[in-house]
Amino acid sequence: MAIFDTGIRSDHPHFRNIKERTNWTNEDTLNDNLGHGTFVAGVIAGQDEECLGFAPDTEIYAFRVFTDAQVSYTSWFLDAFNYAIATNMDVLNLSIGGPDYLDLPFVEKVWELTANNIIMVSAIGNDGPLYGTLNNPADQSDVIGVGGIDYSDHIASFSSRGMSTWELPHGYGRVKPDIVAYGREIMGSKISTGCKSLSGTSVASPVVAGIVCLLVSVIPENKRKDILNPASVKQALVEGAAKLPGPNLYEQGAGRVNLLESFEILMSYEPRASIFPGVLDYTDCPYSWPFCRQPLYAGAMPVIFNATILNGMAVIGYVESPPTWHPFGEDGNLLSVHFTYSDVIWPWTGYLALHMQIKEEGAQFLGVIEGNVTVKVYSPPAPGEKSRRSSTCVLQLKLQVVPTPPRSVRILWDQFHSIKYPPGYIPRDSLDVRNDILDWHGDHLHTNFHIMFDTLRDAGYYIETLGSPLTCFDARQYGTLLLVDLEDEYFPEEIKKLRDDVINSGLSVVVFADWYNVDTMVKMRFFDDNTRSWWTPVTGGSNVPALNDLLASFGIAFGNKILNGDFVLNGEQSRYASGTDILKFPRGGYLHSFPFMDSSESGATQNILLSGMTKTDTPILGFLEVGRGRIAVYGDSNCLDSSHMVTNCYGLLKKMLDFTSRNIKDPMLFSDSVRQEKPLYADKNQIPSRRTDVNFSTYSRVVGKELTCSRDSRFEVWGTKGYNLQVRGRNRKLPGYHVIDLGRGLNSTVDTSVTVTSNTTQKVVDSSGNNYWGFFYRDDIDMPVLVATHWLVPATVAILGLLILFWRMQKRRRRRRGSGSGRFTNL
């Protein structure tokens, strides 16, 4: 068991099983001067009776990869990983992580490790209860990602939640964590002697790592490499897990780890492939949230379910023939399923995504559709075998279907124009938040907007997701298009189509913007001494210049102020957190102004407004009827985003939707006192302009790209430009934006030409044929005495137990904890 951490003392009385210690840092010591590596080792293999580890006979290999100042570099990890491969480790525990799944040297080295038959266990992070906060490498399908629970089998509040966000915006995330384990008040070894308790997912991870060590130990050593591998062990863990009654699948994965059940599975294990999760049941709520919260119906955008293929037969496998949908009854023929999947399954895992639509003939169907999806996987023969290995995977479906809802209650959520970290420096939406400077939670209905999703469902609305341009949906099917916290640009075709959709087709639009101020963005930049480059925000909280282009034909424009303050609307206290102002609005509309202070001139690092600043009435909320459609705009999205919300504005959102979807006008919001008798006007030089010093095409799916409807749009427009448009696309070029790839520019720390949604090739068929690194723990660490260490051991299991103080901002290769903008905060 290899422990990648802060080291360990050679003479620690709890460890007579230390086999080897190595130091990969630039400090000349092997000792643990923080206590974290010692604690993790104690949970896995401690030998003191007061805080006995799960597998006390396990051999420990201590890899010191953090300095006393908690500094580390990706290069140190890569060297240590190579040594773990060379020394034939069996199991690695990594209680580390961060949101930068595009740190390709690290990600690819993890693939190499698991490809070498090393079982990797990793903590999913301590960013709960927020959704979309999985950390890499625990979010990788070849890694066993572990969440935390308390002794009452409740999900620990600190435990990060899924889904994975690699696949956004065009696809849908995978289910993570894989399993959960006890992670609150767990006993482990102190830095010098004695025991203590800690909490965190980096505590839950070594619990599972210790269990894996026990499972490894029951397999005869000469058969371990034949039976045990990253896929077979994960199969045993997820199939043996106990599903908890309250949490959903993005909170608990397969459930609480169960040693005995997993042991029984391994005892009779024959190499095979399987699908995780193996069941999607719309009638199983809350476990199947969000799928169980909204049934399928004809005419909707495809519902995507992204499952993982686990191939216990070999490190490489292939899908023999396209997946097939097998309905249990005639009603099942109303379901149309298209598939995207890994053509090559490596290392050990792949993906199978279902794109599900109800056919038009099912527009009035009410009931449940059941059936199975099967996919056949094969691998090359094992040494000594002549025939290739083959296995048929089964995914069970039980889907609720309702008649197509009326247009007035159907909302379309724009996911396509959202840009998140990584690959670029996408800043937070609220500048008052100092400990999380990046926008990295996915901005999806089922991640940081999940409470809003549930609220709208409770109100009777049906919300669908569009991960393709605005040309890729039929406006006649929807009451409102919902645009919230969007950072990308728009194709000219999108702008033209939206105008026609509103004026002629009766589509309505609700917009929630955010701050955008170039001077503030410039002040937010910092120098990354790892990549030797400046990091600067590529946009603001939202892309106001792009939104202004989209809304220009309606006479609406947002400004560049950064407004903060409390106000009362309709009797409800609200907080405006780094929102923007409305600069232009037509005559005849309804415009609400409130007194706020503008912090844009004081800079993004000023979280306390200067006492000398005065409040000025500023318009932030507007309602307008245009042609056959209606528009409602608001300058702040923080009240919908559960990431850093101070007060919610779900009540306001519902009143806005009452207006846009049903033409119901709240008397307070539509009083004569706020009706615009003359237009609100601003000169062109007052309208926010785009940055000219950022290569935005590096991060955009619009600038320099071709307009194409992707696999999350209706099947009939896949691969086209959309409804009523030519098939061929057009590149989008904007003033001040370079379309060519300029390489590693001001904010480029990754090779963004590489797509990392899958490391394999992909097929599409239909149903008929800078890491943030840190210790994931919640308690204070010991500040110890310096002592050297040596370890003994009996079963080679690598614990890369990098329980490293989880930091909020990392710059790819260097891992450092500190404070302030661009630094890291301890979880």
N, C-alpha and C positions, 0 to 999 in steps of 0.2 A: 504494500500500500504506500504510494508516494504522496507526501504531503507538500504541496506547493504553498508556502506561507512565509512566516517570519522566522522560521527556524525552530529549534528546540534544544534544551540543555542536554548534554550527554549524560549527566549524572542525575537526571530527574528520577526520583524514587518510584514514579508511576510507570516507568517505561524500562523494562528489561528486554524489550523486543525491537530496539532500534538497530536496523541493519546497516544503514549508511546515511551520512549527512553530506550534502553538497551546498555550496554557496554560489549563486549566479549573479550576485549584486556586485557593486563596486566597493563594498565595505569588507574589511578583512576580519570577518567574524562569522561563526556558524550559530551563534546564540540567538535565542528569542528574547528580545528586550521589550516586547509589547504584550506577549502572553496569548496572542491569538492562535498561532500555530500549535502551541501547547494544548490549548483547549480543544481544538479540532481533533488533534491526535488522541486526546483522552476520550472523546466521544466514540471514536472508532475503535481504539485498541488500548485504552488505558487499563492498567492492571491493579489499581488501588480499589479495594472492596467498597469504599465509600462512593466512588464514582466510576464504577467498572465500565469499560467500553463494551460495545456490542460484540466485538471479535478480538478479545485480549491476546489471542495467540497469533494475530496477524503481524507479519514483518512490516516494519515501518521504514520507508525511505523518505528522509526529510530534505526537501528542496527549498532552500532559502532564496526567495525571489523578491523580497521587499526589504528595504533598508529600515533603519530605526526611525527615519523620518517618513516612512511609508511611501517611498518613491520606488517606482519600478518602470521598466520599459518593455515594450513588446518583444524586443530582441532578446531580453533575458528569458522571457517565457519560451520563445522559440528554441533557444539553446537547451533549456531545461526539458522541453518536450522531446527534442531529439534524443536526449540522454534517456528519457523514460522509454522511448521506443527501442533504443539500443540495448537497454537492460531488461527488456521483455516484461514490463509491468503488466499486471492483469487488470487492475482497477485504478482509476484516478478519480479523486474527489476534488471538484473545483467549486469552492464557495465564493465565487467571484462573479462579476458580470458587469455589463453596461449595454446601453442601447445601440452602440455602433456595430451593427451586424455587417457593415461594409468594411471593417478592418480586415481586408482580405488575407494578409499574411497570417493573422491569427486564426481566422475562420478556416482557411485551407489547411493549416497545420492541425487543427482539430479533426478535420476530415482524414488527414493522414494518420493521426493517432488511432482513430476508430477503425480505419481501414487495416491497421496492423493488429486488429483484434483486441484492442484495449478498451475496456468498458469504462465509460466516462459518466460520472454523476456530478451534477452541477445545481447550485441554488438559483432559483428564478428571480430573486431580488426582493428588496424590502420597500417597494414603492406602492404597496397596497394601502388602502383598499381601492386605489385607482386601477382602471382597466387599461389594457394596451401597454402595460409596463413590464413586460417580460424582458429579461436581460440575456444577452449573448454571453457564453455559448449555450446556456440552458434552453434557449429557444430553437436550437438546431435539432432536426429530427433524429440524428444519430446519437444524441446525448440524452441521458435520462434527466429531465428537468424536474426539480423537487420544490414543492410549495410547503408552507407550514400550517399546522393546526395546533390548538391547545388541547389540554387533557379532557375537555368536554366535547371533543370532535367538532369544534367550530373552527372555521377558517380563521387563522390569525389575521388581525387587522393589517399587520405590516406586510403580509404575503402578497407579492405581485400577482396580478391577474392577466389572463390572456385577452384576446387572441394574439397570435404572432402578427407582426405588422410588415414583414418582408414583402408580402404579396400585394399590399395596397399601392395604388388605388384600383388597379384593374381586376384584381382577384379578391380572395377572401382568406383570412388568416387560418392557421392550423390550431388544433386544440393543444393547449399547454396550460398548466403543468401536466406532466405525465402522471404523477402521483403526488400525494401529500404525506407528510410524516410529522411527528411531534417536533415542534420547534419553539415552544415557549417554556421557559424555566427548565431547561435541560442541564443536567449536571455534567461537569467536565473538570479537567485538571487545571489548577492554577499554574502560574509561571514557574514557581520554584517547588512548592509542596502544598498539599491540601486540595480541596475541591471548591468549586463555585458554580453558580448557575448563570446561563446566558439565554437570550432569546434571539431568534432571527432565522431566516431561511438558510443562512450558512451554518446554523446548528441543525436544521432539519436535513440538510444535504449529507453530512457525515453520519446521521442516523441511518439513512438509506445506504450509504457507502458501507457502513458496518454490516448491514443486513446482506448486502451483495457479497461481502467477504465470507460470511457464513455460508451463503449459497455456493460460492466457489469451492469452499472447503469440503463440501459433501460429495463433490465430483472427483473421482480418482484423478490424480495429477496427469496420468498418461492419456486421459480422455477429455481433459478440460478444453483443449483447443478444438476438439471435434464437436463438443456440445455447446460450450459457452462462447458467446460472442455478443456484441452490443445489441443485436436484434433479438436473440433468443432470451437474453436476460430481461430486456424490456418487455418481451411477450409474457414472461413468467410474472413480472411485477405488475403489469397493468391487468392481466387476466386474473391474477390472484387478489387484486386490491378489493377492499370493501367499500362500496359506494355509500357515501354519506347522504342522509336524507334531505338536508337543507341546501347545500351549495350547488351551483351550476357547474357545467363541465369546464368552463374557463376559470373557475376557482379551484376545483379539486381534481381535474383530469379524470383518471379512472377511479380515484378514491384513495382511502388510507392504505398505506402499504401493509401487507399481511404476510409475514414470514412463512408461516406454516402452509398457507395455500400456494404460495409461490414455490416452496419446496416440493410440494406434491406435483405441481406442474412440471418442474424440472426432472423429477425422478422418472417420469414416463415420457419425457420430451423426445420427439422425433423432429428433425429439421423440417421446417415448413415456413410458408409465408402467411401473413395475416394482415388485417386492416385494423387500424386504431383511429378513432373509436369504431367498434364493430357494429354499432347500432345507432341509427338516428330516428328517434321516436318523438313525434310532435305531441303525443299525448302524455309524455313524461315531463311534467313541469314540477319544480323549477329546474331540474337537472338539464333538460334540453334547451334552456334559454340560450339565445334569443329565438330559436326556431319555433319553440312551442308558444311564443307570444304572438305570432302572426301567421295565420294559415296561408296556404297557397291559393291562388285563384287565377283564372284565365286572364291574359292580357298584361300580366305583371312582368317586370324585369326578372330575369332568371335569378332564382335563389341558389347561391353557391355554397356547397358544403365541401370543405377541404380536409380530406382524411389522409392518414399516413400509412404507407405500405411498409411493413416490417418483414424483412427477408432473412429468416434464420438459417437459410440453406447455404448461403455464401456471401462474401463481401460484395459480389456483383451479381445482378440478376437482370432479367429482361421480361417485359410484358409480351406474352406469346401471341395474344390476339386482343382486339379491342374489348373493353369491358362491355357487359351486357346487362340490360334491365329485364328481370323476370317477374312480371306482376303475378299476384296470387289470384286475381279475378279479372273480369272484363273491365271493371272500372279502372284498373291499372293502366289500361291502354290510353286513358286520358292524360297520362303523364308523359311528357317528352323529356328525355334526359340526354344531354350532351356531356362528353367527358373530356377533360384534359388530364394528362398523366405523364409520369416519368417513363420514357421509353427505355432508358437505362437506369437501373436501381443501384445506386452506389453513393457512399459506402453503407451497405446494409439496409438502407431505407430509400423510399421514394414518396411520391405523392399521388393521390387520386382525387381529382376535384370533380364534383357533380354540379352541372348547371341545369337546374330543374325549372321547367315551365309546364303549366297546364294548357292543353290544347284548346282552341277556340270552341270546340264542341262541348267542352266542359264548363262553359260560362255559367251555367245554372246548377252545376253539380254541388251537392252538399254531402259530405261523408268522409270516410277514411280510405286511403289507398295504401295497400301493403304489397311488399314484394322484396326481392333480393337483387343486389347488384353483384355480379361475379366477375372476377378477373383472374386469368391464369398467369402465373409467374414461373419462370424456369431459371436455373443456374447451371453453370458447368459442373461436370461430375467432380466429386471430391477425390483426393488422392486414393488410388486403389479401386475406384469405381469406374465402370465403363459407360453407364448411361447418365445423361444429364438429370438433375433433380428437378422436380416439377411439383407445383402446389396450386390449388385453386382457393383464392381468397373470397370471402363472402361479407358483404355489407348489408345489413337488414334495414329496410326503410318502412316506417309507418307514418304517413303524412296526412295531415288534416287539410281538407279542401273546402272552400266556401264559394258561393256564387260571387261573381265579380262585383265589388263594391261600386257605388255610384262615384262619379268623377269628383264630386265635392269633398269626399273624405279621403281622396288619394293624394298623397304628397310624394314628391320626388326629391331626394336628397342628392346634391351634387358632391360626389366624392372625387371626381376627376381633377378638379382644379385645386385640390389640397396638396401642399408640399410639406413634408415633415423632415425632421432630422432622423437619420442621415439621408443624403450625403452632404448637405450644406448646413451652414449656420442659420437655421431657421429660429428666430428668437421667440421667446415666450410672449404670450398675449397680454399679460398683466406685468407691467414693469415694477410693480410693488413687490413681486415675488423675487427674492434674492437668492434662494437656494436651489433654483432649478431654471437655468437660463435658456433652456432649449425647448422647442415645441416637438416632442418626440412620442406622443401617446397615440398617434394614428389619425386623430380627428375623424373618427368613424362613429356611426350610430351605435356600434356595439363595443366601443372602447370608451373614450372620455366623454362621449355624448350618450351613454347608455341610459342614464336617468331620464334625460329628455325623451329618448325613444320610448321608454316605459310610460312616461307621462302622456305622450301623444297617443299611445295605444289605449291607455285607460280612458282617454277622451274620445275614443271611437275612430281615430284616424288610422289609416294604413300607410306606412312609410316604406318606400322602395329606394334602392340605392343605384345611382348611375355612376359608373367608373369610366365612362367614355364621354367624348365631347357632347355639347348640348344639341348637336344635330342628330344624335343617335336615339332620341326618344320621340314618341308621338304625343304632341302637346294636347291633343283632344282627349287623352285618357286621364289627365291629371288636373286637379283643382289648383295646386300651388307647387311651384318650384322653390325649394328651400336652399338658399345660398348662405352658408355660415363659415366665417373664418377662412376664407379662401386666399391662396397665395399665388396662384398661377395666372398666366395670361389667357386671352381668348382668341380663337381663330376668327377672322372676319366673317366666315360663314356662320359661326355661332352667334355673333352679335346681330347679324341680319335676321337669322331665324328667330331669335328670341323676340325681336321687335315684332315680327309678323305673328308669332305665337300669342303675344299679349294683345296686340291690337285686333287681329283678325280671328284668332282661334279661342280667345277667352281664357288663356292661361294667366294665372296670377303669380306674382313673385314676392317672396319675403327675403330680405337681405339683412344679415347681421355682420357688420364690418368690424374693424379694429384699427388701432393706431398705425400711422404711417408717417414718419418724419425722417428725412434724409440726414439732417444734422444729428439727430439722436442716434441713428444707426451708425454713423461714423464714430461717434463717441463710444459706442459699445464694442468697437473692435479691440482685439488684443493680439499680442504676438505669441505664437506657439513656438517655444524654443525646441520642440521636438522635430517639427517639420520645417522649422526655420522660415515660417511664412506668417503673414497677417491673416487672422480670421476676422471676418466682418459679416454682419447680417446681410443676406442677399435680398431681403425684403423686410417689411415691418410685420406687425401682428397680422395684418392682411395686406393684400396688394391693392391699395386704394387706386392708383392710376389705372390698373386693369379694370376694376369695378366701375370706375368713372367712364371708361370707354364703353363698357357694357350698358350702362344706364344713360349714356349721353343723349340718345334719341328720345328719352323720356324727360329730359331737362333736369336730371338729378346728378349731383356730384358731392362727394365727401371731401373734407379738408385735411390739413396736416397737423391739427392740434392734438395734443395728448391731454385729455380731460380726466379729472379725478374728482370724486366727491359723492356725497350722499344726497338723495332727493326722494320726494314722495310722488308717486304716480297712482292715481285711482285709490288713494288711501293706503298703498303698500310702500313700505320703506325699501329703497333700492340703492345699490352701490354701482357707480359708474367707474370702472377700473381700467384706466389707460385706453379709454374709448376715443373715437374721433368725432368731428363735428360735421354737420351738413352745410355745404357752401352754396349749393344751388338747389332750388325747388320751384316747381311751376305754380302759377296762379291757380286757385281753385282747390289746391291740396290742403291738407291739415298738417301743421307743423308745430311740434312741441319743443319749447326751450326751457332750460333750467340753468341756475347759476352754478358754474364750475370754475375751478382754477386750471389754467393751462400750464402744464409742467414741461412742455416741449422745449422751452428755452433754457430750463434748468438742467436738462440732460438726463439720460436714462439711468445714471447711477444715483440720482437724487430720489430716494424713496420717501423722504419727508419734505413736503412742500415748504418753500421758503415763507417765513412769516409775513414778509412784505407783500406777497402776492394777493391780488384781489380777485373776487369771483365776478364773472361776467355771464349774463344770460346768453346761452349758446344753444342753437337748435341741434337736437340729436335724434328725434323720432318724427317720421313723416308718413302720411297716408295719401294715396293718389289713385284716382280712377282714370284709366287710359284706354280708350277704345272699348273693347269688350272685356278687358282685363283690369286687374287692380294690382297696385304695388304698395308694399310697406317696407320701410327701411329704418334701421336702428344702428347706431355707431359703435356698439360694444357687444362682443360675443362671450365675454367671460361669465356672464350670468346664465349661459347655457352649458358651459364647459365645466364638467365636474372636477377637472384637474386642480384648479386653484380658485374655485368659486367662493365669493364672499356672501352674496345673496343671489338667489335664483330669480329668473324672470319668466318662469314657465307660464304664469298667469298672463303676462303680457303677450307671450308667444301665442297662447290660445286665442286671445282677443285679436291679434293680428291675423291669425288663420281664420277666425270667424269672419273677418272682413274679406280676406282674399278668396277664401274658398266658398263662403256662403253669403257674402254681402250683408253680414250682420254688423251693424255699426254701434259700438259702445257709445252711449251719450257723452261720457266724459272725454273720450278720445276724439269725438267728432263734434265738439261744441263749436258754435259760431266764433267764439273768442280766439280759436287757433286756426281758423280758416284763412288761407292766404288770399288777400284781395289783390295783391300784386306779387309777381315772382320774386323769389330770393335769387339775387344775381351776384356773380363773382367774375372778375376779369380772368383771362386765361393765365396770367402770371400768378394768380392766387391759387390755381389748381395744382395739387401736388404733382411733381414730375418724377420720372423714373431715374434711378441711379444709372450713371453712365460708366461707372468704374467697376462693374461687376459683370462677369460673363454669365448672364442669367440662363442662357441656353443649356448650360451644364446641368441645371437643376430642373428646367422646365420640360413639360411634355407637349408644349405648344411651340415655343420659339425654336425655329429651325427644324421642326418635326412635321410629319405629314398627318393630316386629319384622317383618322381611321376609327371606326367603331370596333371595339374590342369584344372579348368573350363574355363580358358582363352585361352587354346590351342584348336586345331581342335577337333571337337566332336569325331572323330574316335580314338583319343589317350587318351581321358579322363581316368584317373585312371591307365594308363599304364606307363612304363618307357620311351616310345617314339617310334620313328620309327626304325624298324629293331633291336629292343632290346628285351630281356626277359621281362616278365611281372613283376617279382619280383624286388624290389629295393635293394639297398645296402647302409649301413651306410658309411659316409665319415669321416675319421679320419686323421688329419694332425699332423706332428711333432710339439710338443709344445702346442697343443690344447687338452684340456680335453673334452671328449665327454659326460661325466656324468654331471649332473646338480649339481653344487657346492653350489647352493643357492645364497644368497646375497653377491656377491663378491666385487671386487674393484669398479665396476661400475654398480652394480645392485641395483636400487632403486625401482624396481617394480617386481611383481610376473609375470615373463614372461611366466610361464606355462599357464597363463590364456589368452585366445583369446578374444579380445574385439570387433571384427568386428561386432558382433551381440550379444545381450543378450538373444537371442531366439534360438530355434532349427531351422534346415534348411532342406528343401527338394529340390531335383533337378529333374526336369521333362523336357520333350521336348514338342514341339508345338502340338504334336498329342496326346497326352494324358493329476611432479614438475612444476608443472604448472608455466607458466609465468603469473603473475597477474599484472594488472595495469589499471589505468584510461585510457580509450580510448578517449583522448582529445588532442588537439594540442596547446593550449594556456597555459600561465603561470597560476598557481593557486594563490589564495589570501593567504597571510600570515597574519592571523587574530589575534584578541584579544580573550583570553579565556573567554567563557561565558557558562553557563549551559543552558539546553534546555528541553522543554516539548512540546508535540504535541497533537493537537486535531484531531478528524476525524469523517466522516460519512460512508464510505463504505470500508470494510476490504480488502484492496488490498496491497499485499506486494511488494514493489519495490526493491528488493535486488539490489539497484542501486550502485553496487560496481564500481564506476567510478574510478578505481584505476590506477594510473600511469602505463601504460603498460610496463612491464619489459621484457627483451629479454632472460633471462636465469633464470630458477627457478629449485629448487631442491625438488620438490614434495610437502612437507608439509609447509616449511617455505616460505613466500613471502616477499622479501626484495628488495628495490631499492638501487643501489649504482653505482659504476663505476669500470671499469677494468675487467679483465678476471674473469668469474664466477659471476659477479654482474649483475645488471639490468640497462637498460637505459630507460629514459623517452621518451614516444612517443610524 
